[in-house]
Structure formats: structure tokens, C-alpha cells
């Protein structure tokens, strides 16, 4: 392993990353236990790991499974990705443990918007950070293409059905071949079976059966599928399509979501193999018929094409940290508007590669009330995996904010309250951390708190955090300096995680899938958020009734909620309780396998600030990217 030469003050993330020449990725692959036939090189610094690797290592014992969550963050972020990478560098480069980091691919929305990239920071990073934060191996572009192909299929089917007779539709869907023989495309057989038509010969269908097969009869007012793109563009939130004269007046109001909010991203993250992905893609519900039946991607005949577009994206990308430990990057759903975790496939491959005494460390997005809750109740439910330990990342800065400190705004200097010692303010905010620790313990998993130290934090403030974490039930709380010192700065955290993984785990879910939709929503609202009750607005009530009738009521729940508070109000800090949680709407990601209630006014397409991060990003005369963070 390379020995880091850490400078003080810590240089910019991109300067550190570009000063560290990465090992050839083939060497990282070899050290991880992958043979050349189990991956495809994407240049010298990235490789796609084939799904065959999972099969070939299936009999190997699995390693320890560690999930990293956090307290409720400030808009600046509290270094959860940095802590995840630093912990892995500590385990692999300093504690001689086999380790694989499993993280999400970042969206270009935050990269060019406010938050910046997600490669970690300081001396705990995934490299090359430019490739990690930008296109990488094109997975998000594949998702965008697949998503928008399905969107096009929806609108063009409505168009053709409105302009053609039943006979014309059927003849165009099943045209005669050279010998005059008609055949069904394989994907059409599924639709026939769902309609109760057990025939394989198009010419054997009655006129009534032909009409039922050919005419989906989509109710355009029920279409939930939107087009996506991977940049923040607020002006695409609501648009009108079909305005060209060639569309014959068939206009419709719709909008764009950010690409990582696409259900196809969630499918990628939750799938377990290629066949499972194909099934999930085909089962995605995009609208209802005028008779109230769900319309799927396979009803539109496009499920197979979506799987083809996603055939390379299903393979995790292998990269490395600054200290040459392996990283699997795969999938990138946001945690506030999706389930916020990297892929099951990457975790399963990693657990087999590290072996019995090794460690897979994965990150759950935003606070533990969001990403970690969904990791436990959605990801682990579908994977069948059980975590060995959970790490909750906390900072003095965030605790001061939750204790009543001034508003923290991205792009503006921090108030002096955050740079001067104030143990009383820290202690007042520890209620937020305490609730996250208590919530995580409800899953029967040991908890370690990682206190991410900033330069202005004092020993007294850090001691206050540690004391509060232990009182809340964490088995250990460790001050970390991995941003400044890489893995060496997280060695004590690594030791605490190793010890925690020896503890007994009595893993359990928060709710049973057989419970009604409202009972599952209320379990999360009351047990995790601290709400007294839930208010269902009329749209939510009608959707819950509809999804129950359709048989979707046995799916897990994926709350779409602000990441900045336990409540629907982003300004409500600390650990509020006794409030009413409003559910504005409930939508279904049937292919991915969850229902997602919209808590308050959640935006599925972020906007850009007055001064986006792209002001700093450029390329120099030698072709090096500058200003990326």
C-alpha cells in the first residue's frame, strides 16, 4: 500500500487526487481476488466487474457487512462519504484487513450545483476523482436513455391508438411476414397472458381479443412516468409536450426528474441478477388504463429493450482509494427522493471477495432517518443480507446547528458560533444524534459513532459529543481525522468497527410487509421520525386505496422527505416530537419494489443556486480538470 504524505493545511480535494498516481486497476483487481476473466477494463483506472464473479465466488464465506449513516446534516454535508472511504483506508492500509468500499455513483446535479462531488475528501478519496464524479463508465447515461425510451413509448402509443382503428393497430403490431404468417414478439405473450388470452397465433384471436390486445387505452391523466436528465434544471419541472403540428394537437403536461430519481436507477440498485433486472424493468407501472388497470413497460413492449440498454450498467465499476484499497461504485439513487443506497450486486460481490474476516463498508445517503432506514427496510429485505454494524457520522458543526445555532447556508461563511467553542450549544444539539443512535439500535445492530473532526473543533466539544453518543447507546464513539490524515486518522474508528462486528446481531425490520400501507407509513413516521400522527391528503388517500386494490399494498415503503429534519419542515432542527407528518401523495415503483409517499413538497428535479459549483470548474492547457470538488 502507498504511504500518504499528508500536507497541512490540507490542499484542495482535486489537488490531492491529481497528485496521487493510481495503480493500474488490474493490480487492484488482483489484490481484491478477481481474475482477468472476471472484469473488463475501462482504460487503466476503471474496470467493470462481470456478474460471473458473483457466481464463481458463491461458495466463499461472506465478510462483515458495515453500513455508514449519519446524523441529520447541514446543507454543507458532514463528511459521510469521506468517513466511509477513510474507514476503508484504515481497515485495509493500516489494520491489515481485507476490505472493499461499496458506494454510489454521484449525480452530476450536485457536482455542478451546490454540494459538489461524492468521492470523499481530503486524504480519504476515491480516485481518479474526476472520472468518479463525472461520466465514469456511463451507467447514469444508460439509465437516462432507457428512461426516456420508455417515456417516448408511452406518448407514441397514445398517439397511434388515437389515430387508428383496432384492426389497423393490430395489423401494425403483428404484421405478416414474407409468407403471410403473423407472429407475436416474445414480449407480447406476457400481455396476452395477463389479459387471459392463452393463444400464441395472432390469426387465432377473435376480433374482440385482437381489440383488447392492441388497444391499451392509457388514461393520460394517470401517467406517472417522466423524462429525466442528469443536471439540475428547475425550468423542466413542469412542461407541455406535443406542441409540434405533426402531433395533431395531442399536447400533455408533464415534466422532467433528475436522472437518479428514475425508477430504473432504483431497479439497478435493488436487482440481484440479469434475469431479475429484466423482470423488474418489465413490471414497472407507468400509468393506468381508462378501466383502472396498471400499464407496465412490458404492456408497451419495451421491457426487453430497456434491459438491453442496461446490460453493461448492471456491472459494478471497480476503482480505488488514495491508499490503494478497492472500491465498487454502482448505482446512485438519492436518499431523499429514492432509497439512497448503492447496489445489492456490488455488496454481494464484495462480501464474497473479502471473505470471512474481511469487511464490506457501504454508505447510506443523508441522515440515518432516511438512507439507513431504507437500507434496513428495503435493501436488506431484498438482498437477504444482514448488517454486522452501523456507523453514524456526527460533527460538532451539525450538532451546534441542531442545538439552536444560526442557519447554515451553502455558499455563505459560517457564523462565529460554529468556529468558537460552545459546549452548551453542542450538548443541546446532541438530541439529534441520540435519536439516530436509538433508531438504529431498533434494528438489532451495534452502533459506532464516528465524530468527524474539523479544524475548529475543541477537545471539550468533542468530549461532549462522545459522552452523548455513549449515553444514547452507541458501543463506542471515536474522534476521526481521516480528512487530514487518511486511513491513519480513522485507525481507531477501524478498531471500534472490528470490535463492534464481534457483537451479537439480532437483526429485525421495522415493519411487516403484510401490514396495510398506512400502518407501514405510520411505523416509520412514529418510530423513526418521532411523529404523533400522520395526515393523508386527498390525493394520498385515493392512491392508497387504488394501490391496495391493485395488490401493491404488500410492498415496502420508501419515504420521499427532506433530509434536513425529522419532520416535513426542513427548518425544524434537533429532535422534534409530537408533530403531524403530512403525506401529500403516494406513488408506486412496482418494478423496483416499493411505494413512495411524498412528505410535504418534495422536488424531484433540483434547481441551481445563484452561484453554482460550475463557476469553479474548468480545464487547463494540459487537459487537467480544475475546480472540481
Order of alpha helices (4+ residues) and beta strands (2+ residues): alpha-alpha-beta-beta-alpha-beta-alpha-beta-alpha-beta-beta-alpha-alpha-alpha-alpha-alpha-beta-beta-beta-beta-alpha-alpha-beta-beta-alpha-beta-beta-alpha-beta-alpha-beta-alpha-alpha-beta-alpha-beta-alpha-alpha-alpha-beta-alpha-beta-beta-beta-beta-beta
